[in-house]
Amino acid sequence: MRQVYLDYSATTPVKQEVLNEMLPYYTENYGNPSSLYSLGLKTKEAIDKARSQVASLINADSKEIFFTAGGTEADNWALMGIADGLKHKGNHIITSKVEHHAILHSCEFLEKHGYDVTYLDVEPDGRIKPETLEKAITSKTILISIMMVNNEVGTVQPIRELAGIANRHNVLFHTDAVQALGNVSIDVKSLGVDLLSMSAHKIYGPKGVGALFVRKGVRLPNFLHGGAQEMGKRAGTENLPAIVGFGKASELAKENFNDHVKHLSELRNYMVDRIVAEIPKVYLNGTLKYRHPGNANLTFDYIEGESLLILLDSKGISVSTGSACSSKSLKPSHVLDAMGIPWEQIHGTLRITVGDFTTKEDIDYVVDQLRNIVETLRKISPINDEKGW
Ligand SMILES: *Cc1c(COP(=O)(O)O)cnc(C)c1O
């Protein structure tokens, strides 16, 4: 049976070129980067190279990149670190209602420890109005954390404007750029952000490695205590092959950026156009204008997203219902909820994300299967109040 993976926002396969770079660091070049003999120096150089490859993708300086064990760790470090480091200045943090759980659950943890958190509303298109942020800032605000690109709906936030407001009020600005990396152009210098989270496995690199950008001059407390790795800020022997892989994946993302964005947006638009034309009562959530090039988030009236997901899976097709986290519970997606989408419609929503290995034939296969499955499910749906399409 044909296998079609359309969940690139959940994770991506490691590209062969990336794996080829990584492999020698398991078997031949295995020296500890902290060792002083040449086997160690060689691996230290490999980490330095990866650091500059990652830095180059976001126009940062190598010294501003700190490797972590993924996007979640980078988010936790940014929030916990700044909250702790600036507690003498204030206890107020601003974020949004549509963040990834790595941010939301970190904020809930901080609330239990005496911090006040404001969760900003979004507009119906999923974006944050700069005025909404400006109004929420108080004299106690120490950190603003707003994601660059949403993982469920693909919404691109106006980060330059939002960071500009933070800068004018002398408040630090963090952005979770895990979904943005490689998919929208990122220049930390012109964006004016202070901290930025990244992850390798969303850009065809390995899982379990990411990085936090910390702008020069921002004082961020150390996260893990032990050896002198990551300039003393994040101790522990480096995940050498993974870091090398992240570096290579970043280099490829930079090189292929224009082709990648063109490929994704063409296939995504073709898919959405076909689905909307061929299946009745389907809606695209969010704006097309400010959107991740590979993201489609669609509501199918009178249908359970879970049933769709299972029947698509039986045809070899992998998609997600809104977000990987909410797919394991019946809790409606907090992102679609914040956008004002009614509960019944949230339950009929699929997130379909295309990537570099997706082909037009894949899309044709998926749309044909989807059309049949939707037709079948609607015939037996108890909530279908419009019989006889
Ligand atoms: C995937 C993701 C994360 C978590 O990154 P991991 O490397 O899987 O820990 C954080 N934020 C967003 C927006 C994501 O899409």
The ligand as an ORCA input file, in Angstrom:
! r2SCAN-3c Opt
* xyz 0 1
  C       7.931     20.736     18.108
  C       7.761     22.029     18.809
  C       8.362     22.279     20.063
  C       9.111     21.203     20.810
  O      10.336     20.882     20.219
  P      11.026     19.478     20.596
  O      12.345     19.533     19.940
  O      10.134     18.407     20.034
  O      11.112     19.411     22.085
  C       8.208     23.515     20.627
  N       7.513     24.490     20.004
  C       6.924     24.300     18.812
  C       6.188     25.419     18.180
  C       7.021     23.066     18.180
  O       6.428     22.888     17.000
*
